[in-house]
Amino acid sequence: MSPSPLLERSLRSVWHPCTQMKQHETLPLVPILRGEGPWLIDDRGRRLLDGVSSWWVNLFGHCNPRINAALREQLETLEHVMLAGFTHEPVVELSERLAALTGHRLGHAFYASDGASATEIALKMSAHYWRNAGRSEKSRFVSLAGSYHGETVGALAVTDVAIFRDAYAPLVRAGTTVPTPDARLAGPGEAAADVACRAAAALEAHLAEHHAQTAALIVEPLVQGASGMVMYDPEYLRLARELCDRYEVHLVADEIAVGCGRTGTFFACEQAGIWPDFLCLSKGISGGYLPLSLVLSTDAIFAAFYDDSATRGFLHSHSYTGNPLACRAALATLDIFEQDDVLAANRLLARQLGDAIRARFDGHAQIRHLRQRGMIVAFDVDTERADFSRRFFAAGLDHGVLLRPIGNSVYFMPPYVIDTDGIRHLVDGAAAALAAALA
């Protein structure tokens, strides 16, 4: 088959993300022409089940008619206006509705376009808060081992994934990592909650010594995505909240990947019964349609910046902050959550997904730590093949599924519109891909 003209043009003109471009000499790009629900259709007419929600962003399927209709209406009203000195209905309504979802414990949404930018905003707000409070020495940050919070220079300070961080170490103001509560670290007779308590004790020891210089602890609640869908017990979040209160340290919840229902509740923090000082959202909040991120903060945080002096204000900005189209997509996404009682429906869907994956893979000689949190299921593959991830990905495409393992960790994070037949197709394709990758 002759190479796709679109593929050739892309290789000549586009620098693709998270990619060693030379790999595309042997692993071709996949030209996608359209999307339909949980499916992507490539230029050969091949239908691929989007098992990773296109990098965890798509909630209600590609080309969702309800989100499409909302965007068409917004296009005829207002496409963009700067948010400095101006406002508009979509950004106000979205901010109100998100605050209401937290029971008004958090509000005053500050907007950007991507997850790393949300991380930067939360870190800057935290350090600036302490400066405004006359405690400028509190400017250091703590994160979990294996954490991922984005790849801009500030976000790399709290990202502990070597392949993303190490090349830029001279540019990065290093933070501190504390042990992860990864449930896979449980010893004989231990439960996930025991690991969480042990990790929290290490956090307590660090804060006891360094709280005077520490501005914030940042965590991915319940699931650390980029380090291989690391899952942990909610007890860690409860203990971390208590420790942050005791030692006067902000708690930042990076819900960029795990918010919007992915873990079973709209916000993952809800499962621990706690609320952070800052909550970051992106990815699914716009339904996978348009770049949008935001940070919600407490009233106390907001009040520390409210002053006659411009230097005490938060002067961070992005050109497309609060873009009306992106906000309208987010509002349509929230409408679907409410009108379709998505969280309740997802409880059944998550059970079906988990049962199907366990039925096929539990007991496989090379599979370890099969785990699930809401609509995220993952397992680790015991193999020495350095090219396992690439082989699995390529074989999955041959069997009609889009799955991108993280190292040796295979994960499933499909859109919420997947049905029983789609789950069966996804699991069958994953089984075939695993067999091919290990052959």
Buried (B, 14 or more C-beta within 10 A) or exposed (E): EEEBEBBEEBBEEEEEEEEEEEEBEEBBBBBBEEBEBBBBBBEEEEEBBBBBBBBBBBBBBBEBEBBEEBBEEBEEEBEBBEBEEEEBBBBEBBBEBBBEBBEEBBBBBBBBBBBBBBBBBBBBBBBBBBBBEEBEEBBBBBBBBBBBBBBBEBBBBBBBBEEBBEEEEEEBEEBBBBBBBBBBBBEEEEEBBBBBBBBBEBBBEBBEEBBEEBBBBBBBBBBBBBBBBBBBBBBBBBBBBBBBEEBBBBBBBBBBBBBBBBBBBBBBBBBBEBBBBBBBBBBBBBBBBBBBBBBBBBEEBBEBBEEEEEEBEBEBEBEBBBBBBBBBBBBBBBBBBEEBEBBEBBEEBBEBBBEBBBEBBEEBEEBEBBBBBBBBBBBBBEBEBEEBBBBBBBBBBEBBBBBBBBEBBBBBBBBBBBEEEBBEBBBBBBBBBBEBBBE
